[in-house]
Amino acid sequence: MRGINLESAPREGFLLAYFRDALVFEPYRIEDGVLVFDGCEAFREETPRECHLFDENTEYRMVLREARNDRIESVLTKEEEEGMDPDLLFAEEALVKKEYIREGIHPKRLMIINRYRYTENDSLALKNYRISYCH
């Protein structure tokens, strides 16, 4: 798969990918270095604009920056948050639209863990976030 570093992603979990005209939200697994999920033609034709591969504890994220002709990759873990000031973490549940849910396969809610920091002016700013899922 072009542009996605599967070695940094959890071995299985959920894929959330944004394309020019499509959104893919599917369970996946990695087998022999290949991303396996209920396919989408968009993956064969183009690199996603943004891609999240996540399980409960880890998220691999790739964001394509066309204007700079590069991409940003991040790996965020629950373990990193354990060492953070709890006052700078805010977890919220987000509902998944019904059109993206197959009963018994997809979670109905995602957990978004927002990571904040203080700026030089002592105001709060969002530093990063990690996507997980609710059971």
Secondary structure by P-SEA (a helix, b strand, c coil): cccccccccccbbbbbbbccccccbbbbbbcccccccccccccccccccbbbbbcccbbbbbbbbcccccbbbbbbcaaaaaacccccbbbbbbbcccccccccccccbbbbbbbbbbcccccccccbbbbbbcc
